[in-house]
């Protein structure tokens, strides 16, 4: 018949144990933030767009304001987004041209 013995463990090197626990906690927290951040980034990347035909006298500034009424957006960054989405430069905008404008 075997004797029921309990093993008692003791920490021989407390500094090494503390570092192990600290690094384990940091890895767990980092992994959690990575998962949460990826979900937030995916949600933020889903955006709707409207296609607008540039009229004579239109500027990107007033097109973006017209498409995003009631929204407090930074028009400068929205203009940059329009440049990126449509692969254009400010001088390239001509009447009759169709542009995709992000809705914020």
Backbone atoms as SQL, in Angstrom:
CREATE TABLE atoms (id INTEGER PRIMARY KEY, chain TEXT, resi INTEGER, resn TEXT, atom TEXT, x REAL, y REAL, z REAL);
INSERT INTO atoms VALUES
  (1, 'A', 1, 'UNK', 'N', 0.837, -1.164, 0.000),
  (2, 'A', 1, 'UNK', 'CA', 0.000, 0.000, 0.000),
  (3, 'A', 1, 'UNK', 'C', 0.889, 1.236, 0.000),
  (4, 'A', 2, 'UNK', 'N', 0.545, 2.166, -0.894),
  (5, 'A', 2, 'UNK', 'CA', 1.342, 3.376, -1.025),
  (6, 'A', 2, 'UNK', 'C', 0.912, 4.414, -0.019),
  (7, 'A', 3, 'UNK', 'N', 1.892, 5.106, 0.447),
  (8, 'A', 3, 'UNK', 'CA', 1.635, 6.160, 1.416),
  (9, 'A', 3, 'UNK', 'C', 1.243, 7.440, 0.671),
  (10, 'A', 4, 'UNK', 'N', 0.208, 8.101, 1.119),
  (11, 'A', 4, 'UNK', 'CA', -0.250, 9.344, 0.497),
  (12, 'A', 4, 'UNK', 'C', 0.618, 10.500, 1.008),
  (13, 'A', 5, 'UNK', 'N', 1.566, 10.914, 0.203),
  (14, 'A', 5, 'UNK', 'CA', 2.463, 11.999, 0.626),
  (15, 'A', 5, 'UNK', 'C', 2.214, 13.224, -0.233),
  (16, 'A', 6, 'UNK', 'N', 2.286, 14.360, 0.397),
  (17, 'A', 6, 'UNK', 'CA', 2.144, 15.625, -0.323),
  (18, 'A', 6, 'UNK', 'C', 3.525, 16.215, -0.513),
  (19, 'A', 7, 'UNK', 'N', 3.715, 16.749, -1.687),
  (20, 'A', 7, 'UNK', 'CA', 4.991, 17.394, -1.972),
  (21, 'A', 7, 'UNK', 'C', 4.890, 18.869, -1.613),
  (22, 'A', 8, 'UNK', 'N', 5.880, 19.352, -0.949),
  (23, 'A', 8, 'UNK', 'CA', 5.949, 20.766, -0.613),
  (24, 'A', 8, 'UNK', 'C', 7.084, 21.371, -1.427),
  (25, 'A', 9, 'UNK', 'N', 6.712, 22.349, -2.220),
  (26, 'A', 9, 'UNK', 'CA', 7.711, 23.016, -3.052),
  (27, 'A', 9, 'UNK', 'C', 8.134, 24.307, -2.366),
  (28, 'A', 10, 'UNK', 'N', 9.365, 24.659, -2.548),
  (29, 'A', 10, 'UNK', 'CA', 9.819, 25.924, -2.004),
  (30, 'A', 10, 'UNK', 'C', 10.600, 26.660, -3.076),
  (31, 'A', 11, 'UNK', 'N', 10.532, 27.965, -3.004),
  (32, 'A', 11, 'UNK', 'CA', 11.205, 28.821, -3.974),
  (33, 'A', 11, 'UNK', 'C', 12.655, 28.966, -3.546),
  (34, 'A', 12, 'UNK', 'N', 13.532, 28.462, -4.396),
  (35, 'A', 12, 'UNK', 'CA', 14.953, 28.484, -4.071),
  (36, 'A', 12, 'UNK', 'C', 15.562, 29.826, -4.454),
  (37, 'A', 13, 'UNK', 'N', 15.167, 30.352, -5.622),
  (38, 'A', 13, 'UNK', 'CA', 15.691, 31.627, -6.093),
  (39, 'A', 13, 'UNK', 'C', 14.518, 32.582, -6.310),
  (40, 'A', 14, 'UNK', 'N', 14.201, 33.407, -5.307),
  (41, 'A', 14, 'UNK', 'CA', 13.020, 34.271, -5.396),
  (42, 'A', 14, 'UNK', 'C', 13.091, 35.301, -6.528),
  (43, 'A', 15, 'UNK', 'N', 14.280, 35.782, -6.861),
  (44, 'A', 15, 'UNK', 'CA', 14.395, 36.770, -7.940),
  (45, 'A', 15, 'UNK', 'C', 14.013, 36.133, -9.270),
  (46, 'A', 16, 'UNK', 'N', 14.493, 34.935, -9.521),
  (47, 'A', 16, 'UNK', 'CA', 14.162, 34.235, -10.756),
  (48, 'A', 16, 'UNK', 'C', 12.660, 33.934, -10.817),
  (49, 'A', 17, 'UNK', 'N', 12.066, 33.526, -9.711),
  (50, 'A', 17, 'UNK', 'CA', 10.630, 33.254, -9.668),
  (51, 'A', 17, 'UNK', 'C', 9.835, 34.521, -9.937),
  (52, 'A', 18, 'UNK', 'N', 10.233, 35.633, -9.315),
  (53, 'A', 18, 'UNK', 'CA', 9.548, 36.911, -9.515),
  (54, 'A', 18, 'UNK', 'C', 9.632, 37.326, -10.985),
  (55, 'A', 19, 'UNK', 'N', 10.794, 37.188, -11.607),
  (56, 'A', 19, 'UNK', 'CA', 10.955, 37.547, -13.015),
  (57, 'A', 19, 'UNK', 'C', 10.079, 36.664, -13.901),
  (58, 'A', 20, 'UNK', 'N', 9.989, 35.378, -13.593),
  (59, 'A', 20, 'UNK', 'CA', 9.130, 34.479, -14.350),
  (60, 'A', 20, 'UNK', 'C', 7.669, 34.914, -14.274),
  (61, 'A', 21, 'UNK', 'N', 7.206, 35.218, -13.076),
  (62, 'A', 21, 'UNK', 'CA', 5.817, 35.648, -12.890),
  (63, 'A', 21, 'UNK', 'C', 5.568, 36.968, -13.613),
  (64, 'A', 22, 'UNK', 'N', 6.487, 37.912, -13.483),
  (65, 'A', 22, 'UNK', 'CA', 6.338, 39.222, -14.127),
  (66, 'A', 22, 'UNK', 'C', 6.289, 39.097, -15.649),
  (67, 'A', 23, 'UNK', 'N', 7.186, 38.314, -16.210),
  (68, 'A', 23, 'UNK', 'CA', 7.204, 38.132, -17.664),
  (69, 'A', 23, 'UNK', 'C', 5.948, 37.401, -18.139),
  (70, 'A', 24, 'UNK', 'N', 5.476, 36.442, -17.366),
  (71, 'A', 24, 'UNK', 'CA', 4.242, 35.726, -17.731),
  (72, 'A', 24, 'UNK', 'C', 3.051, 36.660, -17.755),
  (73, 'A', 25, 'UNK', 'N', 2.954, 37.531, -16.775),
  (74, 'A', 25, 'UNK', 'CA', 1.852, 38.503, -16.730),
  (75, 'A', 25, 'UNK', 'C', 1.953, 39.464, -17.905),
  (76, 'A', 26, 'UNK', 'N', 3.160, 39.931, -18.211),
  (77, 'A', 26, 'UNK', 'CA', 3.338, 40.868, -19.324),
  (78, 'A', 26, 'UNK', 'C', 2.952, 40.228, -20.653),
  (79, 'A', 27, 'UNK', 'N', 3.314, 38.981, -20.857),
  (80, 'A', 27, 'UNK', 'CA', 2.959, 38.289, -22.097),
  (81, 'A', 27, 'UNK', 'C', 1.449, 38.127, -22.206),
  (82, 'A', 28, 'UNK', 'N', 0.803, 37.785, -21.110),
  (83, 'A', 28, 'UNK', 'CA', -0.654, 37.627, -21.109),
  (84, 'A', 28, 'UNK', 'C', -1.350, 38.940, -21.424),
  (85, 'A', 29, 'UNK', 'N', -0.916, 40.024, -20.800),
  (86, 'A', 29, 'UNK', 'CA', -1.518, 41.345, -21.044),
  (87, 'A', 29, 'UNK', 'C', -1.272, 41.776, -22.491),
  (88, 'A', 30, 'UNK', 'N', -0.055, 41.602, -22.981),
  (89, 'A', 30, 'UNK', 'CA', 0.267, 41.973, -24.358),
  (90, 'A', 30, 'UNK', 'C', -0.595, 41.195, -25.350),
  (91, 'A', 31, 'UNK', 'N', -0.763, 39.906, -25.117),
  (92, 'A', 31, 'UNK', 'CA', -1.593, 39.087, -26.007),
  (93, 'A', 31, 'UNK', 'C', -3.042, 39.563, -25.984),
  (94, 'A', 32, 'UNK', 'N', -3.537, 39.914, -24.802),
  (95, 'A', 32, 'UNK', 'CA', -4.903, 40.418, -24.697),
  (96, 'A', 32, 'UNK', 'C', -5.096, 41.718, -25.451),
  (97, 'A', 33, 'UNK', 'N', -4.163, 42.650, -25.293),
  (98, 'A', 33, 'UNK', 'CA', -4.258, 43.917, -26.011),
  (99, 'A', 33, 'UNK', 'C', -4.121, 43.720, -27.516),
  (100, 'A', 34, 'UNK', 'N', -3.331, 42.763, -27.933),
  (101, 'A', 34, 'UNK', 'CA', -3.182, 42.491, -29.357),
  (102, 'A', 34, 'UNK', 'C', -4.499, 41.998, -29.946),
  (103, 'A', 35, 'UNK', 'N', -5.161, 41.113, -29.252),
  (104, 'A', 35, 'UNK', 'CA', -6.445, 40.595, -29.733),
  (105, 'A', 35, 'UNK', 'C', -7.488, 41.697, -29.755),
  (106, 'A', 36, 'UNK', 'N', -7.564, 42.484, -28.700),
  (107, 'A', 36, 'UNK', 'CA', -8.542, 43.578, -28.632),
  (108, 'A', 36, 'UNK', 'C', -8.229, 44.633, -29.683),
  (109, 'A', 37, 'UNK', 'N', -6.946, 44.964, -29.844),
  (110, 'A', 37, 'UNK', 'CA', -6.547, 45.965, -30.832),
  (111, 'A', 37, 'UNK', 'C', -6.855, 45.528, -32.253),
  (112, 'A', 38, 'UNK', 'N', -6.659, 44.264, -32.542),
  (113, 'A', 38, 'UNK', 'CA', -6.957, 43.755, -33.881),
  (114, 'A', 38, 'UNK', 'C', -8.452, 43.846, -34.165),
  (115, 'A', 39, 'UNK', 'N', -9.277, 43.565, -33.174),
  (116, 'A', 39, 'UNK', 'CA', -10.726, 43.664, -33.361),
  (117, 'A', 39, 'UNK', 'C', -11.137, 45.112, -33.583),
  (118, 'A', 40, 'UNK', 'N', -10.548, 46.042, -32.826),
  (119, 'A', 40, 'UNK', 'CA', -10.863, 47.458, -32.999),
  (120, 'A', 40, 'UNK', 'C', -10.386, 47.970, -34.345),
  (121, 'A', 41, 'UNK', 'N', -9.222, 47.552, -34.789),
  (122, 'A', 41, 'UNK', 'CA', -8.695, 47.992, -36.078),
  (123, 'A', 41, 'UNK', 'C', -9.570, 47.495, -37.222),
  (124, 'A', 42, 'UNK', 'N', -10.047, 46.261, -37.089),
  (125, 'A', 42, 'UNK', 'CA', -10.913, 45.725, -38.126),
  (126, 'A', 42, 'UNK', 'C', -12.224, 46.488, -38.173),
  (127, 'A', 43, 'UNK', 'N', -12.776, 46.818, -37.021),
  (128, 'A', 43, 'UNK', 'CA', -14.027, 47.577, -36.981),
  (129, 'A', 43, 'UNK', 'C', -13.833, 48.977, -37.524),
  (130, 'A', 44, 'UNK', 'N', -12.681, 49.582, -37.247),
  (131, 'A', 44, 'UNK', 'CA', -12.419, 50.933, -37.728),
  (132, 'A', 44, 'UNK', 'C', -12.159, 50.961, -39.224),
  (133, 'A', 45, 'UNK', 'N', -11.649, 49.862, -39.796),
  (134, 'A', 45, 'UNK', 'CA', -11.326, 49.860, -41.210),
  (135, 'A', 45, 'UNK', 'C', -12.559, 49.707, -42.096),
  (136, 'A', 46, 'UNK', 'N', -13.670, 49.254, -41.530),
  (137, 'A', 46, 'UNK', 'CA', -14.896, 49.123, -42.294),
  (138, 'A', 46, 'UNK', 'C', -15.533, 50.511, -42.369),
  (139, 'A', 47, 'UNK', 'N', -15.546, 51.058, -43.555),
  (140, 'A', 47, 'UNK', 'CA', -16.024, 52.416, -43.751),
  (141, 'A', 47, 'UNK', 'C', -16.936, 52.432, -44.969),
  (142, 'A', 48, 'UNK', 'N', -17.878, 53.344, -44.993),
  (143, 'A', 48, 'UNK', 'CA', -18.715, 53.456, -46.173),
  (144, 'A', 48, 'UNK', 'C', -18.258, 54.651, -47.007),
  (145, 'A', 49, 'UNK', 'N', -18.515, 54.561, -48.287),
  (146, 'A', 49, 'UNK', 'CA', -18.098, 55.587, -49.233),
  (147, 'A', 49, 'UNK', 'C', -19.288, 55.994, -50.093),
  (148, 'A', 50, 'UNK', 'N', -19.204, 57.199, -50.606),
  (149, 'A', 50, 'UNK', 'CA', -20.190, 57.659, -51.556),
  (150, 'A', 50, 'UNK', 'C', -19.426, 58.137, -52.789),
  (151, 'A', 51, 'UNK', 'N', -19.968, 57.823, -53.966),
  (152, 'A', 51, 'UNK', 'CA', -19.319, 58.267, -55.187),
  (153, 'A', 51, 'UNK', 'C', -19.918, 59.611, -55.590),
  (154, 'A', 52, 'UNK', 'N', -19.044, 60.574, -55.825),
  (155, 'A', 52, 'UNK', 'CA', -19.465, 61.938, -56.134),
  (156, 'A', 52, 'UNK', 'C', -18.852, 62.344, -57.463),
  (157, 'A', 53, 'UNK', 'N', -19.651, 63.027, -58.272),
  (158, 'A', 53, 'UNK', 'CA', -19.133, 63.602, -59.507),
  (159, 'A', 53, 'UNK', 'C', -18.770, 65.053, -59.227),
  (160, 'A', 54, 'UNK', 'N', -17.535, 65.421, -59.534),
  (161, 'A', 54, 'UNK', 'CA', -17.046, 66.773, -59.265),
  (162, 'A', 54, 'UNK', 'C', -17.742, 67.750, -60.214),
  (163, 'A', 55, 'UNK', 'N', -18.342, 68.787, -59.641),
  (164, 'A', 55, 'UNK', 'CA', -19.002, 69.830, -60.433),
  (165, 'A', 55, 'UNK', 'C', -18.041, 70.991, -60.630),
  (166, 'A', 56, 'UNK', 'N', -18.372, 71.869, -61.556),
  (167, 'A', 56, 'UNK', 'CA', -17.549, 73.041, -61.814),
  (168, 'A', 56, 'UNK', 'C', -17.524, 73.935, -60.568),
  (169, 'A', 57, 'UNK', 'N', -16.343, 74.290, -60.088),
  (170, 'A', 57, 'UNK', 'CA', -16.194, 75.137, -58.903),
  (171, 'A', 57, 'UNK', 'C', -16.115, 74.367, -57.597),
  (172, 'A', 58, 'UNK', 'N', -16.236, 73.038, -57.653),
  (173, 'A', 58, 'UNK', 'CA', -16.131, 72.232, -56.435),
  (174, 'A', 58, 'UNK', 'C', -14.682, 72.125, -55.973),
  (175, 'A', 59, 'UNK', 'N', -14.510, 72.054, -54.676),
  (176, 'A', 59, 'UNK', 'CA', -13.207, 71.731, -54.099),
  (177, 'A', 59, 'UNK', 'C', -13.392, 70.507, -53.222),
  (178, 'A', 60, 'UNK', 'N', -12.299, 69.826, -52.931),
  (179, 'A', 60, 'UNK', 'CA', -12.407, 68.658, -52.060),
  (180, 'A', 60, 'UNK', 'C', -12.977, 69.048, -50.712),
  (181, 'A', 61, 'UNK', 'N', -12.603, 70.214, -50.222),
  (182, 'A', 61, 'UNK', 'CA', -13.059, 70.687, -48.921),
  (183, 'A', 61, 'UNK', 'C', -14.585, 70.733, -48.865),
  (184, 'A', 62, 'UNK', 'N', -15.214, 71.409, -49.857),
  (185, 'A', 62, 'UNK', 'CA', -16.679, 71.516, -49.783),
  (186, 'A', 62, 'UNK', 'C', -17.374, 70.207, -50.141),
  (187, 'A', 63, 'UNK', 'N', -16.749, 69.359, -50.973),
  (188, 'A', 63, 'UNK', 'CA', -17.344, 68.041, -51.263),
  (189, 'A', 63, 'UNK', 'C', -17.383, 67.196, -49.999),
  (190, 'A', 64, 'UNK', 'N', -16.277, 67.188, -49.249),
  (191, 'A', 64, 'UNK', 'CA', -16.213, 66.391, -48.012),
  (192, 'A', 64, 'UNK', 'C', -17.196, 66.932, -46.980),
  (193, 'A', 65, 'UNK', 'N', -17.270, 68.243, -46.833),
  (194, 'A', 65, 'UNK', 'CA', -18.231, 68.815, -45.887),
  (195, 'A', 65, 'UNK', 'C', -19.662, 68.498, -46.283),
  (196, 'A', 66, 'UNK', 'N', -19.956, 68.549, -47.587),
  (197, 'A', 66, 'UNK', 'CA', -21.315, 68.272, -48.070),
  (198, 'A', 66, 'UNK', 'C', -21.691, 66.806, -47.819),
  (199, 'A', 67, 'UNK', 'N', -20.740, 65.892, -48.000),
  (200, 'A', 67, 'UNK', 'CA', -21.023, 64.464, -47.822),
  (201, 'A', 67, 'UNK', 'C', -21.069, 64.045, -46.347),
  (202, 'A', 68, 'UNK', 'N', -20.471, 64.834, -45.466),
  (203, 'A', 68, 'UNK', 'CA', -20.411, 64.494, -44.044),
  (204, 'A', 68, 'UNK', 'C', -21.096, 65.541, -43.183),
  (205, 'A', 69, 'UNK', 'N', -22.280, 65.981, -43.595),
  (206, 'A', 69, 'UNK', 'CA', -23.026, 66.978, -42.816),
  (207, 'A', 69, 'UNK', 'C', -23.348, 66.451, -41.432),
  (208, 'A', 70, 'UNK', 'N', -23.227, 67.314, -40.444),
  (209, 'A', 70, 'UNK', 'CA', -23.542, 66.941, -39.071),
  (210, 'A', 70, 'UNK', 'C', -22.454, 66.137, -38.392),
  (211, 'A', 71, 'UNK', 'N', -21.351, 65.931, -39.067),
  (212, 'A', 71, 'UNK', 'CA', -20.254, 65.164, -38.502),
  (213, 'A', 71, 'UNK', 'C', -19.099, 66.104, -38.197),
  (214, 'A', 72, 'UNK', 'N', -18.508, 65.956, -37.019),
  (215, 'A', 72, 'UNK', 'CA', -17.366, 66.804, -36.667),
  (216, 'A', 72, 'UNK', 'C', -16.084, 66.065, -37.048),
  (217, 'A', 73, 'UNK', 'N', -15.688, 66.237, -38.283),
  (218, 'A', 73, 'UNK', 'CA', -14.502, 65.557, -38.794),
  (219, 'A', 73, 'UNK', 'C', -13.383, 66.558, -39.012),
  (220, 'A', 74, 'UNK', 'N', -12.180, 66.043, -39.087),
  (221, 'A', 74, 'UNK', 'CA', -11.035, 66.850, -39.463),
  (222, 'A', 74, 'UNK', 'C', -10.944, 66.789, -40.988),
  (223, 'A', 75, 'UNK', 'N', -11.327, 67.888, -41.638),
  (224, 'A', 75, 'UNK', 'CA', -11.423, 67.888, -43.096),
  (225, 'A', 75, 'UNK', 'C', -10.049, 67.674, -43.738),
  (226, 'A', 76, 'UNK', 'N', -8.993, 68.182, -43.105),
  (227, 'A', 76, 'UNK', 'CA', -7.652, 67.995, -43.659),
  (228, 'A', 76, 'UNK', 'C', -7.300, 66.511, -43.751),
  (229, 'A', 77, 'UNK', 'N', -7.541, 65.754, -42.694),
  (230, 'A', 77, 'UNK', 'CA', -7.237, 64.315, -42.750),
  (231, 'A', 77, 'UNK', 'C', -8.186, 63.595, -43.700),
  (232, 'A', 78, 'UNK', 'N', -9.430, 64.078, -43.822),
  (233, 'A', 78, 'UNK', 'CA', -10.368, 63.476, -44.769),
  (234, 'A', 78, 'UNK', 'C', -9.900, 63.712, -46.202),
  (235, 'A', 79, 'UNK', 'N', -9.339, 64.892, -46.478),
  (236, 'A', 79, 'UNK', 'CA', -8.797, 65.174, -47.812),
  (237, 'A', 79, 'UNK', 'C', -7.642, 64.218, -48.113),
  (238, 'A', 80, 'UNK', 'N', -6.790, 64.002, -47.133),
  (239, 'A', 80, 'UNK', 'CA', -5.698, 63.048, -47.313),
  (240, 'A', 80, 'UNK', 'C', -6.249, 61.653, -47.621),
  (241, 'A', 81, 'UNK', 'N', -7.311, 61.243, -46.907),
  (242, 'A', 81, 'UNK', 'CA', -7.934, 59.940, -47.167),
  (243, 'A', 81, 'UNK', 'C', -8.456, 59.864, -48.606),
  (244, 'A', 82, 'UNK', 'N', -9.056, 60.952, -49.091),
  (245, 'A', 82, 'UNK', 'CA', -9.570, 60.977, -50.462),
  (246, 'A', 82, 'UNK', 'C', -8.427, 60.827, -51.462),
  (247, 'A', 83, 'UNK', 'N', -7.304, 61.508, -51.197),
  (248, 'A', 83, 'UNK', 'CA', -6.126, 61.352, -52.069),
  (249, 'A', 83, 'UNK', 'C', -5.701, 59.890, -52.128),
  (250, 'A', 84, 'UNK', 'N', -5.647, 59.238, -50.958),
  (251, 'A', 84, 'UNK', 'CA', -5.201, 57.845, -50.892),
  (252, 'A', 84, 'UNK', 'C', -6.188, 56.892, -51.558),
  (253, 'A', 85, 'UNK', 'N', -7.464, 57.077, -51.292),
  (254, 'A', 85, 'UNK', 'CA', -8.495, 56.171, -51.815),
  (255, 'A', 85, 'UNK', 'C', -8.579, 56.250, -53.335),
  (256, 'A', 86, 'UNK', 'N', -8.532, 57.466, -53.863),
  (257, 'A', 86, 'UNK', 'CA', -8.711, 57.678, -55.298),
  (258, 'A', 86, 'UNK', 'C', -7.398, 57.747, -56.075),
  (259, 'A', 87, 'UNK', 'N', -6.267, 57.684, -55.359),
  (260, 'A', 87, 'UNK', 'CA', -4.944, 57.762, -55.965),
  (261, 'A', 87, 'UNK', 'C', -4.816, 58.997, -56.868),
  (262, 'A', 88, 'UNK', 'N', -5.092, 60.156, -56.259),
  (263, 'A', 88, 'UNK', 'CA', -5.046, 61.419, -56.990),
  (264, 'A', 88, 'UNK', 'C', -4.215, 62.433, -56.230),
  (265, 'A', 89, 'UNK', 'N', -3.990, 63.561, -56.864),
  (266, 'A', 89, 'UNK', 'CA', -3.334, 64.714, -56.270),
  (267, 'A', 89, 'UNK', 'C', -4.323, 65.875, -56.353),
  (268, 'A', 90, 'UNK', 'N', -4.114, 66.932, -55.602),
  (269, 'A', 90, 'UNK', 'CA', -5.054, 68.063, -55.582),
  (270, 'A', 90, 'UNK', 'C', -5.219, 68.674, -56.966),
  (271, 'A', 91, 'UNK', 'N', -4.152, 68.710, -57.750),
  (272, 'A', 91, 'UNK', 'CA', -4.211, 69.325, -59.074),
  (273, 'A', 91, 'UNK', 'C', -4.946, 68.441, -60.084),
  (274, 'A', 92, 'UNK', 'N', -5.190, 67.176, -59.745),
  (275, 'A', 92, 'UNK', 'CA', -5.816, 66.238, -60.683),
  (276, 'A', 92, 'UNK', 'C', -7.332, 66.341, -60.737),
  (277, 'A', 93, 'UNK', 'N', -7.947, 67.094, -59.855),
  (278, 'A', 93, 'UNK', 'CA', -9.409, 67.121, -59.764),
  (279, 'A', 93, 'UNK', 'C', -9.981, 67.996, -60.879),
  (280, 'A', 94, 'UNK', 'N', -10.830, 67.373, -61.704),
  (281, 'A', 94, 'UNK', 'CA', -11.438, 68.063, -62.837),
  (282, 'A', 94, 'UNK', 'C', -12.954, 67.893, -62.773),
  (283, 'A', 95, 'UNK', 'N', -13.726, 68.880, -63.247),
  (284, 'A', 95, 'UNK', 'CA', -15.187, 68.725, -63.307),
  (285, 'A', 95, 'UNK', 'C', -15.562, 67.495, -64.135),
  (286, 'A', 96, 'UNK', 'N', -16.544, 66.757, -63.644),
  (287, 'A', 96, 'UNK', 'CA', -16.996, 65.541, -64.307),
  (288, 'A', 96, 'UNK', 'C', -16.305, 64.284, -63.800),
  (289, 'A', 97, 'UNK', 'N', -15.236, 64.458, -63.045),
  (290, 'A', 97, 'UNK', 'CA', -14.510, 63.310, -62.507),
  (291, 'A', 97, 'UNK', 'C', -15.303, 62.682, -61.359),
  (292, 'A', 98, 'UNK', 'N', -15.245, 61.374, -61.241),
  (293, 'A', 98, 'UNK', 'CA', -15.937, 60.670, -60.159),
  (294, 'A', 98, 'UNK', 'C', -14.927, 60.323, -59.070),
  (295, 'A', 99, 'UNK', 'N', -15.297, 60.648, -57.810),
  (296, 'A', 99, 'UNK', 'CA', -14.432, 60.384, -56.662),
  (297, 'A', 99, 'UNK', 'C', -15.197, 59.601, -55.608),
  (298, 'A', 100, 'UNK', 'N', -14.483, 58.758, -54.904),
  (299, 'A', 100, 'UNK', 'CA', -15.050, 58.072, -53.742),
  (300, 'A', 100, 'UNK', 'C', -14.724, 58.902, -52.513),
  (301, 'A', 101, 'UNK', 'N', -15.752, 59.297, -51.774),
  (302, 'A', 101, 'UNK', 'CA', -15.598, 60.133, -50.570),
  (303, 'A', 101, 'UNK', 'C', -15.991, 59.280, -49.363),
  (304, 'A', 102, 'UNK', 'N', -15.088, 59.172, -48.353),
  (305, 'A', 102, 'UNK', 'CA', -15.433, 58.391, -47.157),
  (306, 'A', 102, 'UNK', 'C', -16.474, 59.110, -46.308),
  (307, 'A', 103, 'UNK', 'N', -17.356, 58.330, -45.720),
  (308, 'A', 103, 'UNK', 'CA', -18.370, 58.850, -44.813),
  (309, 'A', 103, 'UNK', 'C', -17.918, 58.518, -43.397),
  (310, 'A', 104, 'UNK', 'N', -17.783, 59.545, -42.568),
  (311, 'A', 104, 'UNK', 'CA', -17.302, 59.364, -41.190),
  (312, 'A', 104, 'UNK', 'C', -18.451, 59.386, -40.219);
